[in-house]
């Protein structure tokens, strides 16, 4: 899934906060839920406009960025 199919930022939507594409649900809502111990299925029930594929792809993208930043820090 392409990044633009997962989330985007638009100054006209939620003041430019990154949101899941096709929704007004900020991506930080997912991370806040997970950090609070809320299971992914419950998040998806609470925000039915976000697809499971989008949520999983976002988490995979976030993981890739974190792992990449970690490898950059080790190389420095």
Backbone torsions as a table, in degrees:
resi	resn	phi	psi	omega
1	UNK	NA	133.1	-179.5
2	UNK	-75.5	149.4	-178.8
3	UNK	-52.4	-43.7	-177.7
4	UNK	-67.2	-17.5	174.3
5	UNK	-83.9	-14.6	-177.0
6	UNK	-96.8	-55.8	179.1
7	UNK	-151.2	163.1	177.6
8	UNK	-156.4	171.2	178.2
9	UNK	-128.8	132.9	-179.5
10	UNK	-142.4	124.8	-178.5
11	UNK	-57.5	-21.1	-179.9
12	UNK	-83.2	-10.7	-177.7
13	UNK	-119.7	120.3	176.2
14	UNK	51.4	40.9	177.9
15	UNK	55.9	27.6	177.2
16	UNK	88.2	1.4	176.8
17	UNK	-64.4	141.4	177.0
18	UNK	-60.9	128.6	179.3
19	UNK	-126.1	157.3	174.0
20	UNK	-64.7	133.2	-177.1
21	UNK	-55.8	132.7	179.2
22	UNK	83.5	5.9	-179.6
23	UNK	-134.3	178.8	170.3
24	UNK	-114.9	22.6	-178.0
25	UNK	-91.7	113.0	177.6
26	UNK	-63.6	142.3	-179.4
27	UNK	-63.9	-27.7	179.4
28	UNK	-64.9	-20.0	176.7
29	UNK	-63.2	-39.4	177.2
30	UNK	-64.4	-49.2	-177.5
31	UNK	-66.1	-36.2	176.4
32	UNK	-62.3	-44.1	178.8
33	UNK	-61.2	-49.1	-177.8
34	UNK	-64.3	-40.0	178.7
35	UNK	-63.9	-27.7	178.8
36	UNK	-85.8	0.9	178.8
37	UNK	89.3	8.7	178.5
38	UNK	-78.3	127.1	179.9
39	UNK	-66.7	154.0	179.7
40	UNK	-55.1	-41.9	-179.4
41	UNK	-59.7	-37.6	179.2
42	UNK	-69.3	-40.9	174.8
43	UNK	-56.7	-48.0	-178.7
44	UNK	-63.7	-34.0	174.9
45	UNK	-66.5	-39.0	-179.0
46	UNK	-72.3	-28.4	-177.1
47	UNK	-130.4	73.3	-173.8
48	UNK	-64.8	-13.7	177.9
49	UNK	-75.7	-16.3	176.1
50	UNK	-90.6	127.8	179.5
51	UNK	-85.1	156.7	176.0
52	UNK	-58.7	-40.9	-179.6
53	UNK	-60.5	-41.4	178.2
54	UNK	-64.5	-46.4	-178.0
55	UNK	-62.5	-45.8	-179.7
56	UNK	-65.9	-42.9	179.3
57	UNK	-63.2	-39.0	177.5
58	UNK	-61.8	-45.7	179.7
59	UNK	-63.3	-38.6	177.8
60	UNK	-66.3	-40.9	177.5
61	UNK	-64.4	-43.4	179.1
62	UNK	-62.1	-42.1	178.1
63	UNK	-61.7	-44.3	-179.4
64	UNK	-61.8	-41.5	178.8
65	UNK	-64.2	-45.4	-179.9
66	UNK	-63.2	-42.4	179.5
67	UNK	-66.6	-38.2	178.9
68	UNK	-65.9	-43.5	178.7
69	UNK	-63.9	-37.8	177.8
70	UNK	-63.5	-40.3	179.6
71	UNK	-70.9	-32.6	176.2
72	UNK	-65.0	-41.5	-179.6
73	UNK	-66.1	-38.2	179.4
74	UNK	-69.5	-30.6	-177.8
75	UNK	-77.1	-20.6	-176.8
76	UNK	-76.0	NA	NA
